[in-house]
């Protein structure tokens, strides 16, 4: 059994955790920055990076103290090395490098997306490779065939906005505040999901990918028309996103022969409408449906430590020259998606 200290700082959550390779979370902390970013309606990279610098050392000390573990007692340091806001990524990775050097411990540079991809295994010991994963968050929307640790085949990606980004920006357009995902979900409970005619980009097409930019623009037009209430727009928007996710995931299932389960991860996986629809899709295909608990969907260090534990057990460690990356695809060999550019 190995014990890993995980560090996460890729966006606006500062986090640290101690996790064992047999799925025990000894301690974890997550410090959000919502109040600092709320006046701007979204995450400001410079503010986020400065907050990580201020918060992270005490957070790590708290985690070690709670678990009554000295730094010398961990087997490795796992830190997010990308993708994400490069300033924040650099803070966490450099902290991890410093601790690894000081304690003479191996460093594991973790892909943040791999943290999400493997996170369902942390709380579900029955989940086995390979599985079809819908990774849906603020910065990414992908369908991946997860074949093993470090082995990912990308089946689809977004050619413009991610679903979580569309939630956040639609919330801002509707005056619902930040963070946008939970705000839209809350408003949608009082709305009619069929009240506003909104598009479902790329659904029903042979192209495997996602697109949400046009849907976001349609929300703006619906709001500016003055013909619809905010709850109705929110409910109709949420329904459109769910329809897009379902359509693309259903298509991907035909290219994921041998999948043991349908899995969802990432911040948008906390949305109950998304979960319910994917559960029904999995049931229709006679597959288990696996979703992490809500606290594990949003950015956290437990998933980074867990990914680090799996990589450490497999002998996948990194040197202190590991680079911080703003972009880091899980499947570098995947064919570029039309129009997606660096998001591919």
C-alpha distance (Angstrom), angle and dihedral (degrees) to the residues before:
residue distance angle dihedral
X1 . . .
X2 3.81 . .
X3 3.80 129.6 .
X4 3.80 118.0 -144.8
X5 3.79 131.5 -168.5
X6 3.80 108.6 -146.0
X7 3.81 127.2 -159.2
X8 3.80 125.6 -168.0
X9 3.83 126.7 -175.8
X10 3.80 107.0 139.1
X11 3.81 97.6 125.1
X12 3.80 131.6 -4.9
X13 3.80 101.8 -38.9
X14 3.78 118.6 86.9
X15 3.79 109.7 -157.0
X16 3.79 144.7 168.8
X17 3.80 131.0 -179.8
X18 3.79 143.8 170.6
X19 3.80 113.4 -139.3
X20 3.80 132.5 170.3
X21 3.78 126.6 -141.0
X22 3.82 88.9 -114.2
X23 3.81 91.6 62.5
X24 3.79 102.0 -97.8
X25 3.81 116.5 141.6
X26 3.78 103.9 -153.5
X27 3.80 94.8 -178.4
X28 3.78 139.7 -18.8
X29 3.78 140.0 179.4
X30 3.81 132.2 -168.7
X31 3.80 121.9 -173.1
X32 3.79 115.7 -167.2
X33 3.79 127.5 -156.2
X34 3.80 100.7 -155.9
X35 3.81 95.4 128.5
X36 3.81 91.6 52.9
X37 3.81 94.0 51.7
X38 3.82 100.6 34.5
X39 3.84 95.2 86.8
X40 3.82 88.8 59.1
X41 3.81 96.3 46.4
X42 3.81 92.1 -124.7
X43 3.78 145.5 30.1
X44 3.81 115.7 -55.3
X45 3.84 106.8 -153.4
X46 3.81 95.9 -148.5
X47 3.80 92.8 51.1
X48 3.80 91.2 46.4
X49 3.81 94.0 51.2
X50 3.81 92.9 49.1
X51 3.79 91.2 49.3
X52 3.82 91.1 52.3
X53 3.81 89.7 53.8
X54 3.80 91.1 51.9
X55 3.81 98.5 42.0
X56 3.81 108.2 34.3
X57 3.85 102.7 73.1
X58 3.81 93.9 53.7
X59 3.80 91.2 42.8
X60 3.80 91.8 55.8
X61 3.80 91.1 46.1
X62 3.83 90.1 51.1
X63 3.80 92.5 51.5
X64 3.79 93.3 49.6
X65 3.79 91.3 46.3
X66 3.81 94.0 49.2
X67 3.80 91.6 51.2
X68 3.82 91.0 41.7
X69 3.78 89.2 -129.3
X70 3.78 125.5 139.2
X71 3.80 117.5 -140.6
X72 3.81 87.1 -111.6
X73 3.80 88.2 62.2
X74 3.80 96.7 64.4
X75 3.79 121.1 89.0
X76 3.81 98.0 -144.2
X77 3.80 144.7 -7.1
X78 3.81 116.5 -120.9
X79 3.80 117.8 -166.2
X80 3.78 132.1 174.1
X81 3.82 107.9 -106.1
X82 3.81 96.0 -179.7
X83 2.91 177.4 -47.1
X84 3.77 101.9 117.1
X85 3.78 144.4 69.2
X86 3.78 99.7 -20.1
X87 3.81 95.9 -139.5
X88 3.78 92.4 54.9
X89 3.79 93.3 42.3
X90 3.80 89.9 53.5
X91 3.82 92.3 52.2
X92 3.79 93.8 54.2
X93 3.78 96.2 39.8
X94 3.80 94.0 47.9
X95 3.80 89.7 48.4
X96 3.79 89.5 51.7
X97 3.80 91.2 48.6
X98 3.79 91.7 50.4
X99 3.79 92.9 50.4
X100 3.80 92.4 45.5
X101 3.79 91.4 50.7
X102 3.80 94.3 45.0
X103 3.81 94.5 48.0
X104 3.82 95.6 35.3
X105 3.80 91.1 -122.1
X106 3.83 129.9 144.5
X107 3.79 117.7 -96.9
X108 3.78 121.5 -136.1
X109 3.81 114.1 -163.9
X110 3.80 103.2 -153.6
X111 3.78 126.7 -157.1
X112 3.81 105.3 -129.4
X113 3.80 89.7 -139.5
X114 3.80 90.4 54.5
X115 3.78 87.5 53.5
X116 3.81 89.2 57.8
X117 3.80 92.5 40.8
X118 3.80 94.1 54.9
X119 3.82 97.2 34.8
X120 3.84 95.5 94.3
X121 3.81 88.6 62.2
X122 3.80 90.6 59.6
X123 3.80 92.4 69.1
X124 3.82 100.7 23.6
X125 3.82 112.2 59.0
X126 3.81 90.6 -179.7
X127 3.81 94.5 63.6
X128 3.81 109.6 104.7
X129 3.80 135.9 -177.1
X130 2.97 132.9 -64.8
X131 3.80 106.4 46.8
X132 3.79 137.1 151.8
X133 3.80 110.6 -113.9
X134 3.78 128.8 -162.9
X135 3.80 102.6 -159.2
X136 3.77 105.4 -166.6
X137 3.79 122.4 169.8
X138 3.79 144.4 129.9
X139 3.78 93.7 -73.8
X140 3.79 104.5 24.6
X141 3.77 141.2 42.9
X142 3.79 112.9 -179.9
X143 3.77 142.8 146.6
X144 3.79 111.4 -139.8
X145 3.78 133.7 -178.4
X146 3.80 101.0 -140.2
X147 3.78 106.4 -151.4
X148 3.81 98.9 167.3
X149 3.79 144.0 -47.1
X150 3.80 106.0 -37.5
X151 3.83 91.9 3.5
X152 3.80 114.9 105.6
X153 3.79 130.7 154.8
X154 3.79 112.8 -160.5
X155 3.79 112.7 -141.9
X156 3.81 98.5 174.0
X157 3.79 142.4 -0.6
X158 3.79 137.7 178.0
X159 3.79 117.3 -84.5
X160 3.82 91.7 -155.7
X161 3.82 128.0 -6.6
X162 3.79 126.5 16.1
X163 3.80 118.3 -123.7
X164 3.81 92.3 -111.5
X165 3.79 90.8 50.7
X166 3.80 89.1 52.4
X167 3.81 89.7 51.5
X168 3.81 92.1 50.7
X169 3.79 95.6 45.7
X170 3.81 93.4 44.2
X171 3.80 89.1 51.3
X172 3.80 89.1 52.8
X173 3.82 91.3 49.0
X174 3.81 90.1 50.7
X175 3.80 93.9 46.3
X176 3.79 93.1 -117.1
X177 3.78 96.9 133.6
X178 3.78 135.8 -132.2
X179 2.99 136.3 -18.4
X180 3.76 88.5 40.2
X181 3.79 104.5 -163.6
X182 3.81 98.0 65.3
X183 3.81 90.6 38.4
X184 3.82 93.1 56.0
X185 3.80 91.8 44.6
X186 3.81 90.7 52.1
X187 3.81 93.7 47.6
X188 3.81 91.3 46.3
X189 3.81 91.0 62.5
X190 3.81 89.3 71.6
X191 3.81 95.6 43.5
X192 3.79 140.7 82.3
X193 3.81 110.8 -112.7
X194 3.81 91.1 -154.7
X195 3.79 97.3 48.2
X196 3.81 98.7 89.9
X197 3.83 122.1 49.8
X198 3.80 103.9 -132.8
X199 3.83 129.2 169.6
X200 3.80 126.8 -108.1
X201 3.82 101.2 -147.8
X202 3.82 117.4 -143.8
X203 3.82 94.6 -4.7
X204 3.78 112.9 145.5
X205 3.80 93.0 17.0
X206 3.79 128.1 122.1
X207 3.79 89.8 -124.1
X208 3.82 106.2 97.3
X209 3.81 99.4 -148.1
X210 3.81 138.6 99.5
X211 3.81 130.2 -117.9
X212 3.79 126.2 -174.8
X213 3.83 104.9 159.2
X214 3.81 93.2 90.0
X215 3.79 91.7 48.4
X216 3.80 90.5 52.4
X217 3.82 90.1 51.0
X218 3.80 90.1 49.8
X219 3.80 89.4 54.6
X220 3.81 88.8 55.0
X221 3.80 91.9 51.0
X222 3.80 92.4 47.2
X223 3.79 91.3 50.7
X224 3.79 94.3 46.1
X225 3.81 91.3 49.3
X226 3.79 90.6 68.2
X227 3.81 90.2 -143.2
X228 3.79 98.3 109.2
X229 3.78 137.5 53.9
X230 3.80 120.7 -119.1
X231 3.84 93.1 -115.2
X232 3.82 90.9 51.9
X233 3.81 91.7 49.5
X234 3.81 91.1 47.0
X235 3.81 92.6 49.0
X236 3.80 93.0 45.8
X237 3.80 91.4 47.3
X238 3.78 92.5 49.8
X239 3.81 90.6 48.7
X240 3.81 90.9 50.8
X241 3.82 91.7 51.2
X242 3.79 91.0 49.2
X243 3.80 91.0 49.4
X244 3.82 90.8 51.6
X245 3.80 93.0 48.0
X246 3.80 91.7 48.0
X247 3.79 95.0 47.6
X248 3.80 94.3 49.6
X249 3.82 93.7 42.6
X250 3.80 91.7 49.7
X251 3.80 88.9 53.1
X252 3.80 91.6 48.7
X253 3.80 91.5 53.3
X254 3.81 88.4 68.7
X255 3.81 88.3 59.8
X256 3.80 96.6 45.3
X257 3.78 102.9 73.6
X258 3.78 112.2 175.9
X259 3.80 95.5 24.2
X260 3.80 111.2 157.9
X261 3.80 94.0 -155.8
X262 3.78 147.5 -7.4
X263 3.80 107.8 -110.2
X264 3.80 133.0 -173.4
X265 3.80 126.6 -164.3
X266 3.80 139.7 162.9
X267 3.78 132.9 67.3
X268 3.82 96.4 -60.0
X269 3.82 88.1 55.4
X270 3.81 85.6 78.2
X271 3.82 89.8 68.1
X272 3.80 108.5 105.7
X273 3.82 94.9 -149.8
X274 3.81 89.7 54.6
X275 3.79 91.9 47.8
X276 3.78 93.9 48.2
X277 3.78 93.7 49.9
X278 3.81 93.3 47.9
X279 3.80 90.8 47.9
X280 3.81 89.2 55.9
X281 3.81 91.0 47.5
X282 3.80 91.6 51.0
X283 3.80 90.9 48.1
X284 3.81 90.4 51.5
X285 3.82 89.4 54.6
X286 3.82 93.5 43.1
X287 3.80 92.1 -117.4
X288 3.79 130.1 133.9
X289 3.79 113.0 -107.8
X290 3.79 116.6 -140.5
X291 3.80 125.9 -171.0
X292 3.79 125.3 166.1
X293 3.81 119.2 -119.1
X294 3.78 112.3 -85.6
X295 3.81 95.0 -101.4
X296 3.80 89.9 56.5
X297 3.82 94.5 51.9
X298 3.79 96.0 68.5
X299 3.80 122.2 62.9
X300 3.81 112.5 -66.1
X301 3.79 140.4 149.2
X302 3.80 96.8 -122.4
X303 3.80 89.9 74.7
X304 3.81 90.4 47.8
X305 3.80 91.5 50.4
X306 3.81 90.1 46.4
X307 3.81 92.9 50.7
X308 3.79 86.7 46.3
X309 3.80 90.8 52.4
X310 3.80 92.2 52.2
X311 3.80 91.6 47.3
X312 3.80 91.9 45.8
X313 3.81 91.5 51.4
X314 3.81 88.0 51.0
X315 3.80 92.4 50.9
X316 3.82 93.5 -110.1
X317 3.80 103.6 143.0
X318 3.80 129.1 149.4
X319 3.77 137.9 -139.2
X320 3.77 125.6 -113.5
X321 3.81 87.6 -104.1
X322 3.83 91.4 70.1
X323 3.80 108.2 138.4
X324 3.79 128.8 -125.9
X325 3.80 109.4 -124.8
X326 3.77 132.1 -161.9
X327 3.82 88.9 -164.2
X328 3.80 124.1 32.8
X329 3.82 118.7 158.7
X330 3.79 118.1 -153.1
X331 3.80 89.6 -142.2
X332 3.82 107.4 38.9
X333 3.80 90.5 176.4
X334 3.81 94.0 59.0
X335 3.77 116.0 120.3
X336 3.79 113.3 -102.9
X337 3.77 113.3 -99.9
X338 3.79 118.3 -124.5
X339 3.77 110.2 -92.6
X340 3.79 94.5 -7.7
X341 3.81 96.7 112.6
X342 3.81 112.7 176.4
X343 3.82 90.8 -3.3
X344 3.80 89.9 68.8
